Amino acid sequence: MDLDSLNTYTAYTCCVAANTTSGPSRIACATQRTLQRAPGDAPRNFILRTLNSTAIHIQWGPPLTPNGIIIHYTIYINNGNPPLNVDATSAGLQHVSVGGFSPDQSVTVRLSASTTAGEGPKTASQSVTTDEAVPGRVENLNVIAVDANTFDVSWGPPTSPNGELTGYTVLVKNLMNTTETPFMIESHLNQLRVDGGIGPYVRYSVLVAASTAVGLGIPVEKTLYSQEGSPQSPPPNVNSTRKSATNASVEWDGIRWEDLRGWLVDYEIGYGRVMMSVHQQCPANDSTYTETLSVDSEGEYELTGLDPGLQYCVRLAGRTSAGAGPFSHTLIPWHTNSVFTVKLQMSYCTEWIAVKPAEIVEDLSRAFSSGIELTCNCTFTSDYIADGQLTCRNDILIFQGRIISTTDRNSTDLLTNFETWLSTDPTIMARGEELKLFKNERFTESENRNQSIVGATAGVAAVLILLVALVIVLILWRINRRKLSMAVGCRLASATSLNSIAADYEEPLKTVFSKPPMKDRKPIPAPNTFPKPLKVTPKPLELSPRQQKPPLQPPPKNPSISREKANKHALKEQKTSLIDCEMPIAGTENVYDDPDNITSGAKDGIASFPNIAYNRPSTKGTQK
């Protein structure tokens, strides 16, 4: 017998008893469950919710018609993905959390139950979106330095925005001084120009991060340097040392990194000859530094081929690809030296040194250096004799120069060796001529470094000028004194002779000296007071042969000769006796222009007797 329309997976008990004539038999019962079928409906109470940005939670209840024992539930997430089976045999599991989703991801879920007979119907689809998260990294970050103070930043949006982007944050860090500057950029922009306040060759870190409502995403960082600039400070602690007469070393410390402002390419060294500065300072003008070198070495360099007799200034600057920075200046000191003078016999000195004087200086320097080397038993060359100068004085050739100290010999000792050699009276060859020593004279000796030729020359010049001035004053004083003596002598002689004449010609003289000046001539103003007449005791004059003349004779007693002519004759003879004085006396020049007037002044530089030491008649009065 078949029983139909039974419920699925339901237990049924069937009892059977036989009826006989003897009555019903014992009842026999048997229980049997119908077979399972697939669930008749979908799971009930299906609930889908978000746990976080990467997980969801699914909850359900068993179907109303399970049609058997539910062995598992099948969860379908996002059509096309493999289904997820959840074991339902463990304590009737009816919920599950599913992860591995992306932030802000939309998830669609369907659910079904299954028995051993098969899978039941699915639930209706439900969708949920995972929570937003911070965005992923921006793409293609690029930073380009425009100049020393500007750079451009560009980027692309993140491939995983993890939500709706709200913007970008750009953070610029100065790694030199740890300062930070943030920039907020809108979400639809993807570039930024950082301009100003950066500085040359500064190490910067640029970070760019996208942001959502949840927060700032993972930043992308790029480190760079702004464009190089020239150093902003010179190398510090620059020192120079004269190693020898021709070599000098220059030492310095490196420029600080923050002052370098770039990768150091090399150092620029310039040097040139200078005169000793009064303040021991080197000039800053470029024309001084005629030699320029590029030095790759760090901290030290040696200059060679220097002139031993000259002082040098050195300037040093660091150089980057942007150029050289400011210079530091240092003075290469003089090598210690001593000044000397040697005098040589040369009969035609002026003509000789007029032709190729430099060749003569070179030959003499070579000869002197050989003599010094012979005497000192040391290495000494003509390079250590500097500033050779030639002058002539009559038949004497004067050589002036300086002996430079060597690395192992002091210039004073070398000068002593030089004098020792000169004391042997050597024969010195110069431009094919044999020169004999006239005299050796050392003008000055200097053991002081950084000696100033300018200062020494100025000092010597000042002394010479003073001496010349004193000599001139002395000469003028002696000349004036001689003039005074001659004038007094002449006047004494004139007075003596005049007294002799006056004895014989008293009347004519009175007439002469009382004679007024010519009316058409400007009279000579008389002094306020007249000096006392010079009283002279007549003495015989000691005359030179030129002055020895016949004594004056009285005029002939010729009545035809007038007294005036006699007086003129006497005075003419007296004037002739005084001609050897030949000393012009102040106040005698052209007193009158009339040559016949006996009071006219001296002519041709010869003193005339009207200026003898007695009173001259005034234009307003007569002689007292």
C-alpha positions in Angstrom: 0.0 0.0 0.0 1.3 3.4 -0.9 0.7 6.5 1.1 0.7 9.7 -0.8 0.6 13.3 0.1 2.8 12.9 3.0 5.0 15.7 4.3 8.5 15.8 3.3 11.0 14.6 5.8 8.3 13.7 8.3 8.3 10.7 10.5 5.3 8.4 10.2 4.4 5.4 12.4 2.4 2.6 10.9 0.8 -0.2 13.0 -0.6 -3.4 11.6 -2.7 -6.1 13.2 -4.2 -9.3 11.7 -7.8 -10.2 12.3 -8.5 -13.9 12.3 -11.4 -15.9 13.2 -9.8 -16.4 16.4 -9.7 -12.7 16.8 -7.1 -9.8 16.1 -3.5 -10.5 16.4 -0.9 -8.6 18.2 -0.4 -5.1 16.7 2.9 -4.5 15.1 4.1 -0.8 14.6 6.9 0.7 12.5 8.1 4.3 12.2 9.5 5.7 9.0 10.5 9.3 7.9 9.8 10.6 4.5 12.8 11.6 2.4 14.2 15.2 2.3 13.8 17.6 -0.4 15.2 20.9 -1.2 14.0 23.7 1.1 10.7 25.0 0.0 11.6 28.6 0.5 14.5 31.0 1.1 16.0 31.7 4.5 14.0 34.1 6.5 14.9 37.4 8.2 17.8 38.2 5.8 19.7 41.3 7.1 22.7 42.8 5.5 24.8 45.6 7.1 28.3 47.1 6.9 30.9 46.4 9.6 33.6 48.7 8.3 35.4 49.8 5.1 36.3 46.2 4.2 33.7 43.9 5.8 29.9 43.3 6.0 27.7 41.3 8.3 25.0 38.9 7.0 22.2 37.5 9.3 19.3 35.2 8.5 16.9 32.6 9.8 16.0 29.1 8.5 13.4 28.8 5.8 9.9 28.0 6.8 9.9 24.8 4.8 13.3 23.4 5.1 12.2 20.0 3.7 15.0 18.3 5.5 18.0 19.1 7.4 19.7 22.3 6.3 23.3 21.4 5.9 24.6 24.8 4.6 23.7 28.2 3.4 25.0 29.7 0.2 25.8 33.4 0.1 26.0 35.0 -3.2 28.0 38.3 -3.2 28.2 40.5 -6.3 27.0 38.6 -9.2 29.9 37.0 -11.0 31.9 36.2 -7.9 32.2 32.7 -6.6 29.5 31.9 -4.1 30.4 31.6 -0.4 29.1 28.5 1.4 28.5 28.8 5.1 28.3 25.6 7.1 25.0 25.5 8.9 25.6 22.2 10.8 27.6 23.9 13.5 25.1 25.0 16.1 22.7 26.1 13.5 24.9 29.0 12.4 22.6 31.7 11.0 25.0 34.7 10.6 28.4 35.5 9.2 30.8 38.4 8.6 32.5 38.7 5.3 35.6 40.8 4.7 38.1 41.6 2.0 36.1 44.3 0.5 37.4 47.7 -0.6 36.5 50.8 1.2 33.4 52.5 -0.2 32.6 49.4 -2.2 29.0 48.5 -3.0 28.2 44.8 -2.1 25.2 42.9 -3.3 24.2 39.7 -1.4 21.7 36.9 -1.9 21.2 33.9 0.4 19.9 30.3 0.0 19.6 27.2 2.1 20.4 23.6 1.1 19.6 20.1 2.3 21.0 16.9 1.2 18.4 16.9 -1.5 19.4 20.2 -2.9 19.4 23.9 -2.7 16.4 25.9 -2.0 15.3 29.2 -3.4 17.5 32.4 -3.0 16.5 35.4 -1.1 16.0 38.7 -2.8 19.2 40.7 -3.4 20.3 43.2 -0.8 23.1 45.8 -1.3 25.3 47.6 1.1 28.3 49.9 0.7 31.4 49.5 2.8 32.5 52.4 4.8 34.9 55.0 3.3 38.6 55.0 4.3 41.5 57.2 3.8 42.5 57.3 0.2 45.4 55.5 -1.4 48.6 57.0 -2.7 48.5 59.7 -5.3 50.1 58.7 -8.6 53.0 60.2 -10.6 54.3 62.7 -8.2 56.7 65.0 -9.9 58.7 68.0 -8.6 60.7 70.2 -10.9 63.0 73.1 -9.7 62.3 76.2 -11.7 65.0 78.4 -10.1 66.7 78.9 -6.8 63.5 80.0 -5.1 60.7 78.2 -7.1 59.7 74.6 -8.0 56.6 73.0 -9.5 54.7 70.0 -8.0 52.3 67.9 -10.0 50.5 64.5 -9.3 47.7 62.3 -10.4 44.7 61.1 -8.3 45.0 57.8 -6.3 43.9 54.6 -8.0 42.1 53.7 -4.7 40.3 56.8 -3.6 38.5 54.7 -0.9 35.7 57.2 -0.9 34.9 60.6 -2.3 38.0 62.7 -2.4 37.7 66.0 -0.5 41.1 67.5 -1.6 44.8 67.1 -1.5 47.4 68.2 1.1 50.9 69.3 -0.1 53.5 69.6 2.7 56.8 71.2 1.9 59.6 70.5 4.5 62.8 72.4 4.6 65.2 69.7 5.7 67.9 72.3 6.6 66.0 74.0 9.3 63.1 71.5 9.8 60.4 74.0 8.9 57.1 72.8 7.3 54.7 74.6 5.0 51.3 73.0 4.2 49.2 73.7 1.1 45.5 72.7 0.8 44.5 71.9 -2.8 41.0 71.3 -4.0 40.2 67.8 -5.2 39.8 68.7 -8.9 43.3 70.2 -9.0 46.5 68.3 -9.3 49.4 70.8 -9.4 51.1 73.5 -7.3 53.8 76.1 -7.7 55.9 76.8 -4.6 57.4 80.2 -5.1 59.6 82.3 -2.9 61.2 81.9 0.5 63.1 78.7 -0.5 66.7 79.7 -1.1 69.3 78.3 -3.3 70.3 74.6 -3.1 68.1 73.9 -0.1 67.2 70.3 0.5 63.4 70.0 0.5 60.9 67.2 1.0 57.6 67.4 -0.8 54.7 65.2 0.5 51.3 64.9 -1.3 48.3 63.1 0.1 44.7 62.8 -0.9 41.9 63.0 1.7 38.4 61.8 2.1 35.8 62.4 4.7 37.5 59.8 6.9 40.9 61.6 6.8 44.2 62.1 5.0 45.5 59.2 3.0 49.0 57.8 2.8 51.4 60.6 1.5 53.8 60.2 -1.3 57.2 61.9 -0.7 59.9 63.2 -2.9 63.1 64.8 -1.8 64.9 67.4 -3.9 67.2 70.3 -3.9 66.3 73.8 -5.2 68.5 75.1 -7.9 72.1 75.8 -6.9 73.3 79.3 -6.1 76.8 80.6 -5.7 78.3 80.4 -2.2 77.2 83.2 0.1 80.4 83.3 2.2 84.1 83.0 1.4 86.2 80.1 2.6 87.1 80.8 6.3 90.4 80.9 8.0 92.5 81.6 4.9 96.2 81.7 5.7 99.3 82.1 3.5 102.8 81.1 4.3 105.9 82.0 2.3 107.7 78.7 2.1 110.6 80.1 0.1 111.5 83.1 -2.0 109.5 81.7 -5.0 106.9 79.4 -3.3 104.0 80.1 -0.9 101.3 77.8 0.5 97.7 78.9 0.9 95.5 77.0 3.5 91.8 77.4 4.2 88.8 75.7 5.8 85.8 74.4 3.9 82.7 76.5 3.5 79.8 75.5 5.7 77.1 73.4 3.9 74.4 76.0 4.6 76.6 78.7 3.1 77.8 76.7 0.1 74.3 76.6 -1.5 75.3 74.0 -4.1 77.7 71.2 -4.9 81.3 72.5 -4.7 82.9 72.3 -8.1 86.3 73.8 -7.3 88.0 76.8 -5.7 89.0 79.9 -7.6 92.4 81.3 -6.6 93.6 84.6 -7.9 96.9 86.2 -7.0 98.9 89.2 -8.1 101.7 91.5 -7.1 101.0 94.4 -4.8 102.9 97.1 -3.0 102.9 96.8 0.8 99.7 98.1 2.2 99.9 100.4 5.2 97.1 98.5 6.8 98.2 95.1 5.7 95.1 94.7 3.6 94.8 93.4 0.0 92.9 95.5 -2.5 89.5 94.2 -3.7 89.7 95.4 -7.3 89.9 92.6 -9.9 92.8 94.1 -11.8 95.2 93.2 -8.9 94.7 89.5 -9.4 96.3 88.8 -12.7 96.6 85.1 -12.3 93.6 82.8 -11.7 93.6 79.1 -11.0 90.9 76.4 -10.6 91.9 74.2 -7.7 90.2 70.9 -7.0 92.2 70.2 -3.8 90.5 70.8 -0.5 92.1 73.0 2.1 95.6 73.7 0.7 97.4 74.8 -2.4 101.0 75.8 -3.1 101.8 78.7 -5.4 105.0 78.5 -7.3 107.1 80.8 -9.5 106.6 83.8 -7.3 109.0 86.8 -7.6 111.1 86.7 -4.5 111.4 90.4 -4.3 107.7 91.2 -4.5 104.7 90.8 -2.2 101.5 89.1 -3.4 97.9 89.2 -2.5 95.8 86.0 -2.8 92.0 85.8 -3.0 90.0 82.6 -2.7 86.4 81.7 -3.4 84.4 78.6 -3.6 82.6 77.9 -6.9 79.4 75.9 -7.6 77.7 75.4 -11.0 76.0 78.8 -10.4 79.4 80.6 -10.1 81.9 81.8 -7.6 81.0 83.2 -4.3 82.6 86.1 -2.4 86.4 86.2 -2.1 88.5 86.1 1.0 91.8 88.0 0.7 95.1 87.3 2.3 98.5 88.8 2.1 101.5 86.6 1.2 104.2 88.2 3.3 107.6 89.3 2.1 110.3 86.9 2.6 112.7 88.4 5.1 115.2 90.6 3.3 118.1 92.9 3.8 118.9 96.0 1.6 122.4 96.5 0.3 124.3 98.9 -1.9 127.4 98.1 -3.9 129.6 100.7 -5.7 131.7 99.7 -8.7 134.2 101.6 -10.8 132.9 102.5 -14.3 134.5 105.3 -16.3 131.6 105.8 -18.7 128.8 104.8 -16.3 125.9 106.9 -17.7 126.4 105.8 -21.3 126.9 102.2 -20.3 123.7 101.7 -18.2 121.6 103.6 -20.8 121.8 100.5 -23.0 119.9 97.4 -21.8 120.0 98.2 -18.1 118.0 95.0 -17.3 120.8 92.9 -18.7 123.3 94.6 -16.5 121.1 94.1 -13.4 120.7 90.4 -14.3 124.5 89.9 -14.8 125.3 91.7 -11.5 122.7 89.7 -9.6 124.1 86.5 -11.0 127.7 87.5 -10.1 126.6 88.6 -6.6 124.7 85.4 -6.0 127.7 83.3 -7.1 129.8 85.1 -4.6 127.3 84.7 -1.8 126.9 81.0 -2.6 130.7 80.5 -2.6 131.0 82.2 0.8 128.0 80.7 2.6 128.5 77.2 1.3 124.8 77.1 0.6 122.4 77.0 -2.3 121.8 80.6 -3.3 120.7 81.8 -6.8 120.0 85.2 -8.4 116.3 84.7 -7.7 117.1 85.7 -4.1 118.4 89.1 -5.1 115.5 91.4 -5.9 114.7 95.0 -6.8 118.1 95.6 -8.5 118.5 99.3 -9.5 121.3 101.1 -11.2 122.4 104.7 -10.8 125.6 106.6 -11.8 127.5 109.1 -9.8 130.5 110.5 -11.7 132.5 107.4 -12.6 130.8 105.2 -10.0 128.2 102.6 -10.8 125.8 102.1 -7.8 123.8 98.9 -7.6 121.0 98.8 -5.0 119.0 95.7 -4.2 117.7 93.3 -1.6 118.9 89.9 -0.4 116.0 87.6 0.2 116.2 84.9 3.0 116.3 81.3 1.8 114.5 78.5 3.6 117.6 77.7 5.7 119.6 81.0 5.7 118.6 84.3 7.2 119.0 87.4 5.0 121.2 89.1 7.6 123.6 86.1 7.6 123.6 86.1 3.8 124.4 89.8 3.8 127.4 89.1 6.0 128.5 86.4 3.6 128.1 89.0 0.8 130.3 91.5 2.6 132.9 88.8 3.2 133.0 88.1 -0.4 133.2 91.7 -1.4 136.1 92.2 1.0 138.2 90.0 -1.2 138.0 92.7 -3.9 136.7 90.4 -6.6 136.5 91.2 -10.3 132.8 91.3 -11.3 131.8 90.7 -14.9 128.7 92.3 -16.3 127.8 92.6 -20.0 131.3 91.8 -21.0 132.9 94.5 -18.8 135.2 93.8 -15.8 134.1 95.9 -12.9 136.2 96.6 -9.8 134.7 97.2 -6.4 134.8 100.8 -5.4 133.0 100.6 -2.1 130.6 98.3 -0.4 127.9 100.1 1.6 124.8 98.6 3.2 122.1 101.2 3.3 119.6 99.4 5.5 119.0 95.9 6.8 115.5 94.5 7.4 114.6 91.3 9.2 110.9 92.3 9.5 108.4 90.4 7.5 106.0 92.4 5.3 108.5 95.3 4.8 107.1 98.2 2.9 109.3 99.5 0.1 106.9 102.4 -0.3 107.3 103.3 3.3 111.0 102.9 3.2 111.3 104.9 0.1 109.1 107.7 1.5 111.2 107.8 4.6 114.4 108.0 2.7 112.9 110.7 0.4 111.8 112.7 3.4 115.2 112.6 5.0 116.9 113.6 1.7 114.5 116.5 1.2 115.2 117.7 4.7 118.9 117.4 4.1 118.7 119.3 0.8 116.6 122.0 2.5 119.2 122.4 5.2 122.0 122.6 2.7 120.1 125.2 0.7 119.5 127.3 3.8 123.1 127.0 4.8 124.3 128.1 1.3 121.9 131.0 1.2 123.1 132.1 4.7 126.7 131.9 3.6 126.0 133.8 0.4 124.1 136.6 2.3 126.9 136.7 4.8 129.5 137.0 2.1 127.5 139.7 0.4 127.2 141.6 3.6 131.0 141.3 4.3 131.8 142.4 0.7 129.4 145.3 1.0 130.8 146.5 4.2 134.4 146.1 2.9 133.5 148.0 -0.3 131.8 150.7 1.7 134.8 150.9 4.1 137.1 151.1 1.2 135.0 153.7 -0.5 134.7 155.7 2.7 138.5 155.6 3.2 139.2 156.8 -0.3 136.5 159.4 -0.1 138.0 160.8 3.1 141.3 161.1 1.3 139.7 162.8 -1.6 137.7 165.0 0.7 140.9 166.3 2.2 142.0 167.7 -1.2 138.6 168.5 -2.6 136.5 169.5 0.3 134.7 172.2 -1.4 133.9 170.3 -4.6 132.5 167.4 -2.5 130.2 169.7 -0.6 129.0 171.0 -3.8 128.4 167.6 -5.2 126.5 166.2 -2.2 124.4 169.3 -1.8 123.4 169.1 -5.5 119.6 168.5 -5.7 118.3 165.9 -8.1 117.1 166.7 -11.5 113.8 168.4 -11.6 112.2 165.9 -14.1 113.2 162.9 -12.0 111.3 161.4 -9.2 113.2 162.2 -6.0 114.3 159.4 -3.7 112.4 159.7 -0.4 114.7 160.3 2.5 114.5 158.1 5.6 112.9 159.4 8.7 116.2 159.4 10.5 119.7 159.4 9.2 122.2 157.0 10.6 125.2 158.5 12.3 128.0 159.2 9.8 130.5 156.5 9.7 133.7 157.6 11.2 136.6 155.9 9.5 140.2 156.3 10.3 142.0 156.5 7.1 144.4 153.6 6.6 146.4 152.6 3.6 144.4 150.2 1.4 146.0 146.9 0.3 145.0 146.8 -3.3 145.2 144.0 -5.8 147.3 144.4 -8.9 144.2 145.4 -10.7 143.4 148.0 -8.1 146.9 149.5 -8.0 146.6 152.7 -9.8 148.5 156.0 -9.7 147.5 158.2 -6.7 145.0 160.9 -7.4 146.6 164.1 -8.5 145.1 167.5 -7.8 143.6 169.0 -10.9 145.9 171.3 -12.8 145.8 174.8 -11.9 144.2 175.8 -15.1 141.8 178.6 -14.7 139.9 177.3 -17.7 138.9 174.1 -15.8 135.8 174.7 -13.8 135.3 173.4 -10.3 132.5 171.1 -11.4 134.7 169.3 -13.9 137.3 168.9 -11.3 134.9 167.3 -8.9 133.7 164.9 -11.6 137.2 163.9 -12.4 138.0 163.1 -8.8 134.9 161.0 -8.3 135.5 159.1 -11.5 138.9 158.1 -10.3 137.5 157.0 -7.0 134.8 154.9 -8.7 137.5 153.2 -10.8 139.4 152.2 -7.6 136.3 150.5 -6.3 135.5 148.5 -9.4 137.0 145.2 -8.1 134.3 144.9 -5.4 131.9 143.9 -8.1 129.1 143.5 -5.5 125.7 144.9 -6.2 124.2 146.7 -3.3 120.5 147.0 -2.7 119.1 150.4 -3.5 121.7 151.4 -6.1 119.9 150.2 -9.2 119.2 153.1 -11.5 118.7 155.8 -8.9 118.9 158.3 -11.8 118.9 157.6 -15.4 121.4 160.4 -16.2 124.8 158.8 -16.7 126.4 162.1 -16.0 124.8 162.5 -12.7 127.2 161.3 -10.0 124.3 160.1 -7.8 123.1 157.6 -10.4 123.0 153.9 -9.4 125.3 151.0 -10.1 125.5 149.6 -13.6 126.4 146.1 -14.8 126.3 144.7 -11.3 129.1 147.0 -10.0 128.5 148.9 -6.8 128.8 152.7 -7.1 130.1 154.8 -4.4 126.9 156.9 -3.6 125.9 153.9 -1.5 128.7 154.0 0.9 127.9 154.1 4.6 127.2 157.7 5.2 124.1 159.8 4.9 122.6 160.4 1.5 121.1 163.9 0.9 117.4 164.1 1.1 115.2 165.5 -1.6 113.7 167.8 1.0 116.8 168.9 2.8 120.6 168.9 2.9 123.1 166.6 4.4 123.5 167.1 8.1 
